[in-house]
Amino acid sequence: MSTTATETRAEPITAATILRLFPDIDTSGEALEGHDEEQIRLMDEVCIVTDENDMPIGTASKKLCHLMTNIDKGLLHRAFSVFLFNDKNQLLLQQRASEKITFPDMWTNTCCSHPLSVSTETGSNLPDSIMGVKNAAQRKLDHELGIKKEQVPLNDFHFLTRIHYKAPSDGKWGEHEIDYILFIKANVDLDPNENEVQATKYVSADELKELFKDPSLKFTPWFKLICESMLFEWWQHLDSGLEKYENEQHIRRML
């Protein structure tokens, strides 16, 4: 017996169609009822909406970008993931706060967030976009972990690649991102924002592999994807040979 698949997106997402495809009705407060007030406020931040080739085609609120009803229609936005290592080459992990609306209580890489639709954090070509996410990374490392920008200079960030992935958080929320991967090696002072981060931990590569074996621990889907693909190879070359992995031009599809 033959079956036919139904296409959920009737037309391509472009700058001309974005407002029609993703109407403001999906940003109603009902979806956020019962959540932490500060996290609700942050859901009004304006993200950069892109096509599948990472070209900006519009903007949408963080709330709009993370609703599964919109993700299932193809709404895609730009993001970044920072991997910060100390002078012992240990990776700084964070456990997301219980107050987080998406992926609460999960362990993940040092910092994961979104560049905003502001002049210092956006870009329509790769070099400008990389500089934009580095500026955003400085902002969020301070906001989430209290790391001052003087300890993480822009020139010390290494852009490796971009990954395109999609992952549900629960039935209502999820992620669909072009995620810029940034490495940085720095010794930093931590002052975590308890509304964002409930715990931090430095780990070696072997210690991280052991953590993944612990069934009581939960990890964010993007972190698992990166770990299962290239993280440990990149990590081995942190002090020698990392440049051969930097500035990858194509987008890695992990859908």
Salt bridges, closest charged atoms under 4 A:
GLU11 OE1 - ARG20 NH2 2.92
GLU38 OE2 - ARG41 NH2 2.69
ASP44 OD1 - LYS63 NZ 3.73
ASP54 OD1 - ARG78 NE 3.05
ASP54 OD2 - ARG162 NH1 3.02
GLU121 OE2 - ARG139 NE 2.72
ASP142 OD1 - LYS148 NZ 3.08
GLU144 OE2 - LYS140 NZ 3.94
GLU175 OE1 - HIS66 NE2 2.92
GLU175 OE1 - HIS77 NE2 3.52
GLU177 OE2 - HIS77 NE2 3.17
GLU177 OE2 - HIS114 NE2 3.08
GLU196 OE1 - LYS100 NZ 2.73
GLU210 OE2 - LYS213 NZ 3.06
ASP239 OD1 - LYS185 NZ 2.64
GLU246 OE2 - HIS158 ND1 3.19
GLU248 OE1 - HIS250 NE2 3.92
GLU248 OE1 - ARG252 NE 2.80
